Amino acid sequence: MNMGREPLFTIVISGYQTEPYLARALESASGQTFRDFEGICYVEKSTDRSLEICQELARKDERFKAVSAPKSGAVATTRNYAIDHARGKYLVVLDGDDWLSVHLLEKLNRKLEECGELDIIAFRAVTASDENADLTHAPKLTNFGPADASGVFTGQEALRRAGNHGGQFRSYTWLCAYRTDFLRENRFYQTDGRLMEDFEWAPRVWFQAEKFAYVDETFYVYRRRANSLTTEGSSRLLFDLVRQVRSLLDFSTRTEIPEDLRRIWSSQWLSTFYWFMFHPVSSRKISNADRNAALKELFAGSGLEQFRKLAVRASRPKRLAVPLLVLASRGVVWPVKLYFRLLYYPLSGLRNGQK
């Protein structure tokens, strides 16, 4: 790799057990129409050829380097390595089973020329199941509407716009590019070894940003795989989510947050938590014993008090669940399961259908 002038961008690619998909990801990175970047291929110990594929690219293209690392069990370690070692002024994140628009860096550079230095640049993504997906009509992933596409605003204003846009807040790390020094100076590291690592990370990072901008274009393709760590609905995912919620509760307790943002966050955080723990489809692999243990961990110490303070700002259906959650944490799980299955989600679906 050329170690001379620092590049404008660093693309960090995670490559753990991604051999079937990695070529597409690397091709989308190396083929960027804006050439002033470096690529870090961070490959945790794999049983497939992920490392060899990255090493082959590094031999052919001096902008890339391959890093071999022990298995950590979550992609957060990749992002943390990049925060510490990236030479680029801005950091772009790419998971090894996804891919980028080849125009991503070109359009980000254009935004920077238009707006000046930014802490965060957000953009759109789409969801696909394979390379042949119709990306024009694929499901969109964004936190903003077209009306939010112009101007520079604070991260707190970005959170307001995202909250007022409707739908669930998308906390995916790869849905934005970040000024590397902004992450370093604030020590915005993700929790090593945990799934749902960006659920508690993104709100904190956005909240602190002084200059935020949005590009209303699709630059990232998220490949949704049935056997991925974050779609399998495992008990590990549940307990990691509980720990992320505890981190958010601690953050909201020690941080002076405007009341309107607290209301937005109470709705977003509880919606995600309830979805993974009690939705009839997404939680079908979770046992009652795991629900009981997870809630007991969530409410330990000051957790229950913090959770109640969060829920008091949420809608009535979300608040009504809290006493049932407490009951479930004490071993009686069936009332809260029935509440979500027979009332909360059916009525939520009815309301959505009437809009």
N, C-alpha and C positions, 0 to 999 in steps of 0.2 A: 504494500500500500504506500502511496505517495505521502510522506509525512511532512511536506512543505506547508504551504498556506492552508489555513483551516477552511474546510468547506462550509457552505451555507447550511446544508442539511446533513443529518445522520438518519439513516433508515436502520432500525434494529429489527431483525427477523428472528423469531423464536423457532427452533427446528427440532423439537423433541418428538420422535416417532411420527414424522410427517412425510416420509419418503413418497407416498403416492401423490402428494399435493405440492411438494416443495419446489419442483421445477417451475410450476406456474407462478408461485409466489416470487421466486428469484428472478424469473424472466420479467415480471412486472416491475421489479425494482431496478434491475440492470438496464431495462429499456426506457427509463425515464427520459423525456424530451429535454428536461433541464438537467445538465450533466454535472453540476457542481455539488456533489454529495459524496458521502462515504456510506458503505454498508457494513453493518456488524451482524454476522450470522452466529447467533448464540445457541449452541446445540448441547443440551443436557444428554447425559449418557443414554444412548438408544440401542435397541437391538436391530434396527434396520440401517439403511445407508444414508441417513440424514446428514451425518457429519461428512461423509465422503462427497456427497453432492455439493455441500457448501465449500469444501476444500477445493473441489474442481473449479468452481466459479472463481474462488480467490486466486487460483493460479492463472486464470484467463483474464481477470479484470482486477487491476491493482487497487481499485477503489474499495474492494471488499476484503474483509478478513473473516476467518472462521475461528470461533472460540469454542473449545471443548470444556464442558463443566460437569460436575456430578449432578445426579438427579435431585431435584428439590421438591418435585411434586406439584408445582404451580408456576405459572408464567411470570409471576411478580419478580422472581429472581432475575429474569431476562431484562425487564424494564429497569430494575435497580442497577444492574451492571451498566446499562446504557447511560443512565443518569451520571454515573461516576466516570465513564470512559469515553463518551461521545465527544468528538472534536467539532461537530457541526454546531452552529449557533442555534438551530432548531432541530427538535427531535420528532421523528415520525415512527410510529409503531406498526409492525406488520406481523401477525401471527402466521406461522408457517403453512397453515392450510387455507389461508385467504389469499387475496391478491388485490393489487392497486390499479387504478387507472394510470396509464403511462404519462398522463398530463398532470398528475397531482402536484409535483414539485414546481412545474412551470406555473401553474395557477396560484400556488401558495406564494411563489416569488412575486408574481404580479400583484397579489394582495399586499405584500409587504412594501412594494414600491409605491403603491397607492396610499397606504395608511401609516407607513413608518414602522418602527419596532413595536411588536405585539408580544404579549405573554402567551396567549392562546389563540389559535385559529381553528374554528370548528367547521365541519362540512357534513355532507350527506354520505350515507352508505346504503347498500342494498343487501338483501339476504338471498342466497342461492344455495341449491343443493348439489349442483355439479357445474362443470365448465360450460355446458350448453344451455344454461338458464337464459331466459329472456329477460335481460337486465333492464329493459325499458319498462316492463310491467312487473318486475320483481318487487316484493315488499320493501318499502323505504324505511330507513332508520335515520331519524333526525330529531333534534330537540327544538327546531325552529321552523317557522313558516317563512315564505318568501318575503313578507313585509319586514323581517328582521335581518335581511341580507346586507343592508348598507350601514355604513358608519362604524365607529369604534366606541365601545362602551365598557363599563367595568364588568368584572366577573359576577358581581352581585346583580347587576342589571341583566346579565346573561341568564342567571338563574331565574329571575322574574319572567323574562321572556319565554324561557323554556317551560316554566310552570304555567304560564297563561296560554301557551300554545295548545295545551291539552294532551291527553295521552300520558303514557308512563315515561318518566325521565330515563334517557339512555345514558348510562354511566360508562359505556365502553371506553377504555383508554384510547383505542385506535380511532375514535371518532373525532379526534382533534390532533393538531400538531402543537408542540410546546417549546417555548424558549428554554433552552437547556439550563442557562444560569438561573432562570426563575425557579426551576425545580430544585437546583442545587442549593441556592441561597436559602430556600425555605425548607430544605430537607424533606421534600415531598417523595419519600420512598414508600413503596407498597409493602405489605406484610408478607415476608417470605413464607412459602409453603402453604398459603391459604388460597382456596378458591373464592370466587366473588371478590377478588382483590380490589377491583375498581369501584365496587358499590359504595364503599366508605371513602375511597380516595378521591374520586371525581368531585363530589360536593366541596370538600376541603380545598382542593386545588382551584376550582372555579371561584370560590368565595374570596380567595386571596388575590386573584388576578386584577391588575389595574387597567390593562388594555386587552380587550377581547374583541375579536371580529369573527364574522361568519361568512362563508362562501356557499351560496345556494347551488351547489353542484355535487354530483355523485362521484366520489373518488376512491371508495373502498368497497370491496365485495367480501361480505362475511359468509363463509361457507358453514351452513348449519348441518352438523353431523349428529346422527342419532346416538353414536357411541362416544361422543366427546365428554370430557369431565363435567362440563357445565350443563349438559342436557340429559344426563342419565338419572337425575333425581335421586342421588344417593344420600345416605345418612351423613356421609362426610360433607357433602354440599350443604346440608341443613345446619350442621354444627359450625361450619365455617361462616355461613351467613349469620348465625346468631352472634358470633364473635365480631363480625363486621358491624352488626347493629349496635352491639355494646360500644364499639369504637365511636360510632356516630353519636350515640347518646352522651358519651363522655365529652366529645367535641362540642356538642350543642350546649352542654352544661357549663363548660369553661370559657365559651366564646360569646361575645356580645353580638347577637344576631338580630336584625330587624324583625319585627313581629310578622310582617307579611311573608318573609322568607321562612320563618318557623312554621307558618300555616301551610305553605307550599310543601315544605319538607315532610311535615307530619303526614300529609296525604300520600306523597311519593314513597316514603320509606315503609309505611305500614302496608301499602298496596303490594309492594314487592315481597315483604316478609310474609304476609298472609297468603300470597300466591304460591310461594314455594312450600309453605308449611301445611296449607289446608285446601288448596284448589283440588277438586276431585280428580283431575287429570295429572297435573304437574306433581302432585304429592302422593300418587298412588303407590309408590315403592317405599314410602316412609312408614315405619311401624309406629303404633301408639306409644310403645316404650321409648322410642327415639324422640317423639314429640314431647313426651313428659320430661325426659332428661334435658332436651334442648331448652325448653321453657324454664326449667329449674335453673339452668346455667344462666339464662338471660336475666332472670329476676333476682339472682343472688346479690347480696350486698345492697347497694343503692340502685340496682337495676330496675326493680319494680317501680320505685318512686320516679326514676327518670322516664320509664316507659309511660307511666300515667301522665306525666307532664307533657310528653310528646303527643299522646292520644287525645288529650283534652282539646287540642286545636283541630282535630280531624272531624270528619263528618260523623253523624249519629250512628250509621251502621258500623263504622270502624270502632267507635267508642263502646258500643254495646258488646263488642267481642271481648273487651278487656277482662271483666269479671269471669268470663268463661275460660279465658286463657289462664288466669290465676288458678281456677279450679283444675285445669288440665295439668298445671305445674305441680299440683298436689296428688296427681295420679288418676283423676277422673276426666278422661279425655273425650268420651262420647258426646257430651252436650255441645262442646265447641265444634266438633266435627259435623254434627247435625246442623248447627247454626250456619256454618259456611256452605254446606251442601244443599240445604233446603231453603235457606232464606237469603244469605248474603250474595252468593254468586248468581242464583236465578233472578233475583230482583235487580242486581246490577246489570245483567244481560238484558232484562226487559227495558230498563231505563235507557241503555245504550241504543236499543233497537228503536226507541221512540224519538231519538234525536233527529 
